[in-house]
Amino acid sequence: MYGMFYMKKLSTFQKLPFYEKYFDDPIDGIPKKSGVYYWVYWPTIKKNISVQDLEKRLLEYSKSNLLFSEKMKGVYKFQAIISEQWYRDNGNVFGLSDDKKDKLLDYLKSDQKNLDFFLDYFERVCFSRPFYIGKANNLRSRLVNNHFKGKSEILKQINLCKIPTTDIHLGFELTNDDATEKVNVIFEEIFSRRIKPGLTKKPN
């Protein structure tokens, strides 16, 4: 997890609505440069949140499956739909058993320091695996003219999962100005194949 948290420190991350509104800001906007961009689902949780409200937020997160399925079709008779497992849908946070869920909530209730530690830990969990990674020779053009205008499937999936856009964080890292489109594709593939983001499609 440390590697992606380190990436978060190096990258410029903002909530999606910020970049949708201020994409052309000369300082904090999206640059017209080459780079790789990351979409992360990190629910906005205040430090002084009650454990009861936190449980509700975590339940929402646990049910939000930002993963594409793949269809495999045989030559003659059989076909199958394969999907990565998300948290179990058993009504508990993170699909935990009743016993583990109770132990976690008791731990969070017992001390504010425990709650603070968990919130930092949960942030690292969220940023450890973006649900989408892309590359672009012009980050602003790709994000604004393609993704923000709904020409990709990303916003559709976010809306389908009923995730507030204020819980979606967008970040990017610039690549060398001399990098060509072919090189950017390689940068994206190296990272994508390592962490397998749920909504990124990569052929074998």
C-alpha positions in Angstrom: 0.0 0.0 0.0 2.9 2.4 0.7 3.7 2.6 -3.0 0.4 4.0 -4.0 0.2 6.3 -1.0 3.6 7.6 -2.1 2.1 8.1 -5.6 -0.7 10.2 -4.0 1.9 12.4 -2.4 3.7 13.0 -5.7 0.6 13.3 -7.8 -1.9 16.2 -8.0 -5.2 14.9 -6.6 -8.5 16.8 -6.4 -12.1 15.9 -6.1 -13.7 15.3 -9.5 -16.1 18.3 -9.3 -13.1 20.6 -8.7 -11.4 19.6 -11.9 -14.7 19.6 -13.8 -15.2 23.3 -12.8 -11.6 24.6 -12.7 -9.9 22.4 -15.3 -8.5 25.6 -17.0 -7.2 27.2 -13.8 -3.6 28.3 -14.6 -2.2 27.0 -11.3 -4.5 24.2 -10.0 -6.2 23.1 -13.2 -5.4 20.2 -15.5 -2.2 20.8 -17.6 -2.1 20.4 -21.3 0.8 18.1 -21.0 1.5 14.4 -21.4 0.8 12.1 -18.5 -0.9 9.2 -16.8 -4.1 9.8 -14.8 -5.7 7.9 -12.0 -9.4 7.8 -10.7 -9.8 6.8 -7.0 -12.9 6.2 -5.0 -12.3 7.6 -1.5 -15.4 8.5 0.5 -15.2 11.9 2.1 -15.2 11.2 5.8 -14.7 13.9 8.5 -12.3 13.3 11.3 -15.0 13.9 14.0 -17.6 11.5 12.4 -19.5 9.3 14.7 -18.9 5.6 14.5 -22.6 5.1 13.6 -22.3 7.5 10.6 -19.0 6.0 9.7 -20.5 2.6 9.5 -23.2 3.9 7.0 -20.5 5.5 4.8 -18.4 2.3 4.8 -21.5 0.2 3.9 -22.0 2.5 0.9 -18.4 2.0 -0.1 -18.6 -1.8 0.5 -21.5 -2.1 -1.9 -19.9 0.1 -4.7 -18.4 -2.4 -7.1 -16.4 -0.5 -9.7 -15.3 -3.6 -11.6 -16.0 -4.7 -15.1 -16.9 -8.3 -15.9 -15.4 -10.2 -18.8 -17.3 -12.6 -21.1 -15.5 -15.7 -22.2 -17.0 -17.7 -25.1 -16.0 -21.1 -26.2 -15.9 -22.3 -29.8 -19.0 -24.6 -29.6 -21.1 -24.9 -26.4 -20.1 -22.8 -23.5 -19.7 -19.3 -22.4 -18.9 -17.7 -19.0 -18.9 -14.3 -17.4 -15.9 -13.8 -15.2 -15.8 -11.0 -12.6 -13.4 -10.2 -9.8 -14.8 -10.6 -6.3 -15.5 -7.5 -4.3 -16.5 -7.4 -0.7 -19.2 -9.9 0.2 -22.7 -8.4 0.1 -23.8 -9.6 3.5 -25.0 -6.3 5.0 -21.8 -5.7 6.9 -19.0 -3.2 6.3 -16.3 -4.8 3.9 -18.4 -8.0 3.9 -17.0 -8.9 7.3 -18.5 -11.7 9.4 -20.8 -10.4 12.2 -18.1 -11.2 14.8 -15.4 -9.3 12.9 -17.7 -6.4 12.2 -18.5 -6.0 15.9 -14.9 -6.2 16.9 -14.0 -3.5 14.4 -16.8 -1.2 15.5 -15.9 -1.7 19.2 -12.3 -0.8 18.4 -13.4 2.4 16.7 -15.7 3.3 19.5 -13.2 2.7 22.3 -10.8 5.6 21.5 -10.6 8.6 19.2 -7.0 7.7 18.4 -8.3 4.3 17.1 -10.8 6.1 14.8 -8.1 8.5 13.6 -5.8 5.7 12.8 -8.5 3.8 10.9 -9.4 6.8 8.8 -5.7 7.2 7.8 -5.5 3.4 7.1 -8.7 3.5 5.0 -7.4 6.4 2.9 -4.3 4.3 2.1 -6.6 1.3 1.2 -8.5 3.5 -1.2 -5.5 5.0 -2.9 -3.7 1.7 -3.0 -5.7 0.8 -6.1 -7.3 3.3 -8.5 -10.3 2.0 -10.3 -9.2 3.5 -13.6 -5.9 4.4 -15.1 -5.4 6.2 -18.4 -2.8 8.0 -20.4 -2.9 11.0 -22.6 -0.6 13.2 -24.6 -2.8 16.1 -23.5 -4.3 15.5 -20.1 -6.8 18.4 -20.2 -8.1 17.5 -23.6 -8.6 13.8 -22.8 -10.2 14.3 -19.4 -12.4 17.3 -20.3 -13.4 16.4 -23.9 -13.7 12.6 -23.3 -14.4 11.6 -19.7 -16.1 14.7 -18.4 -18.5 14.8 -21.3 -19.5 11.2 -20.8 -17.9 9.8 -23.9 -16.2 7.0 -21.9 -17.9 4.5 -19.5 -16.4 5.8 -16.3 -19.0 8.4 -15.3 -21.7 6.0 -16.3 -20.4 3.3 -13.9 -20.0 5.9 -11.1 -23.6 6.9 -11.6 -24.7 3.3 -11.8 -23.1 2.6 -8.4 -24.8 5.8 -7.1 -21.4 7.2 -5.9 -21.3 10.9 -5.3 -18.8 12.6 -7.6 -17.5 14.4 -4.5 -16.1 11.0 -3.4 -14.2 10.5 -6.6 -10.6 11.8 -6.7 -8.7 12.4 -9.8 -4.9 12.6 -10.0 -2.2 12.6 -12.6 1.5 12.4 -13.1 3.3 14.2 -15.9 5.5 12.2 -18.2 8.6 13.5 -20.0 7.7 16.1 -22.6 9.6 14.0 -25.1 7.5 10.9 -24.5 5.6 9.8 -27.5 2.1 8.3 -27.6 3.7 4.8 -27.8 5.8 5.4 -24.7 2.8 6.8 -22.7 0.9 3.6 -23.6 3.8 1.6 -22.1 3.8 3.6 -18.9 0.1 3.0 -18.5 0.4 -0.7 -19.2 3.2 -1.3 -16.7 1.1 0.2 -13.9 -2.3 -1.2 -15.0 -1.0 -4.7 -15.2 0.5 -4.4 -11.8 -2.6 -3.2 -9.9 -5.4 -4.2 -12.3 -7.8 -1.3 -11.9 -11.4 -2.4 -12.0 -12.7 -0.3 -14.9 -9.5 -0.3 -17.1 -9.7 -2.7 -20.0 -6.5 -4.3 -21.2 -6.3 -7.0 -23.9 -3.8 -9.9 -23.3 
